[in-house]
């Protein structure tokens, strides 16, 4: 049975998309990464799909990439950068 498609928090190299896709379809994540990389060399489409999936898919039990981007660029009420950038 397929699992819900989410990004993997444990099996990730960049954003966890390939690890989540592999887990959802029950295949090895290395195979997904190799296929994704090879098709990305010849076509732009896999790169665009990866970015969309990163923005839309939630990480295991957490937020989506879009939520992370919003949080990074949101104003916290002061003109100071977030504490990790000070």
C-alpha positions, 0 to 999 in steps of 0.5 A: 500500500502506498503511503501519503506523499510527503517530503522525508525528514530523515532520508534527504539530501536537499529538501527530502523530495526524492526520499519522500517519493521513494518511500511513497512508492516503496522503492530505493531513494538512490534509484529515484535520485539517479533517475531524477539527476539523469533526466535533469541533465537532459530536460528542465522539467524535473527541476521545475517539478522538484521545486514545486514539490518542495514548495507544496509537500509537507515534511513528515508531520510538519510544514511545507516549503512555502511555509518555511519561505514565508517564515524566513521572510516574514516581518517579526515586528522589528527591523532586526534580522531573525536571531539566527542571522545576528 
